[in-house]
Amino acid sequence: MAPVTPGRIPHVDLKAQHATIRQEINDAIQRVLDNAQFILGPEVQALEKEIAAYCGARFAVGVASGTDALILSLRACGIGPGDEVITTCFSFFATAEAILAVGAIPVFVDIELDTYNLDPALVGQAVTPKTKAILPVHLYGHPASMDPILSIAKHHGLRVIEDCAQAIGAAQGGKRCGAFGDAAAFSFFPTKNLGAYGDGGMVVTDNPEIAETVRILRAHGSRRKYHHDALGTNSRLDELQAAILRVKLRHIDVWNETRRRLAKAYGDAFSKSGLDTVKHPIERPGAHAIYHLYTVRLRDRDRIQALLAEKGIGTQVAYPKTMPAQPALKDLKSAVQSFPQGELASREVLSLPLYPELPAEAIDLVVAAIQNALEDTLASA
């Protein structure tokens, strides 16, 4: 790993990762160029098999983005106009956007503040005769509490669609995220733990009917050229991106374990510093988090973020608003109007630099900078 450059610790560094696999990536791209089959070719087919096996599922279907993976999963599960889908109030907007895109109604519930995931104790209370599915998000790479969610779904006859956009390789009880529900949506956005060099997504399922429906919908509702069985869309994973992802998939477990070691180093550094006001991540018993983001909570978050930026330390606020507070959803009727845990998280969360190539010494520098920023904040109060 390269030494830390004084005054610059980025939140993520994609160049550093590419440098470690440059030749493998070049070889993969050249293979596609030589083959000259650029749409739904052998690379996509191979990646689909490899992702399915990795997640412990029977099928995987490559699509154009993580958002499309959510939309097509919902459609393949029969979710449509007027149906209600229970989901978290605290996630990237695509979670709610996908539900609305199929004509369904997102029903938001609050989160567990320790993991930022859907609170299963509130899910059962949100079920109505119109409820057709539950859409949990494995946020920041920590698995949601799937056992109680699956129990509620079974009791009410509901579909479960996992949003695994940030959680490839995460697991609960030895079972990987993506293998719990009826379908699961993955994102290969470049900054994800398994990131493409552009957009990309995948639907994973054990259900052959769901897999086949997604395959049809991603290609204009067509099983064969110029014959259209349904109103679909154009959402095909690019062959070049699939080749790149196949290279990166070979490294994902090592990268994820490195993230876990760095996350532990952060936790140890915070404990040693005595910064009790910084709430750093925990792992629920039996959970195997893969730390897509290492997210802490701090009071006066915005001021501290600005002070860190002055020192060249990159951070991210994911997310500064709950989904029900987004302007695009202002007219959405909701039985629950207040989400105290999600709203607190939106005011306090700050994701710190974390990527597999991050030098270990950077962690002490980041924690020291936070300590200094907190002291400056107290002094100016």
QUIPEKA-V223563 format. One record per helix or strand of 3 or more residues. SS is the DSSP state (A for helix, B for strand). FROM is the first residue (numbers start at 1). TO is the last residue. If there is no record, write none. Layout:
# QUIPEKA-V223563
ss=(SS/SS)
from=(FROM/FROM)
to=(TO/TO)
This chain:
# QUIPEKA-V223563
ss=(A/A/B/A/B/A/B/A/B/A/A/B/B/B/A/B/A/A/B/A/A/A/A/B/A)
from=(14/42/59/66/84/94/105/120/131/139/146/159/183/201/208/222/239/252/294/301/323/327/340/349/360)
to=(35/55/63/76/88/101/109/126/135/141/156/163/187/205/218/224/249/273/297/310/325/329/348/352/380)
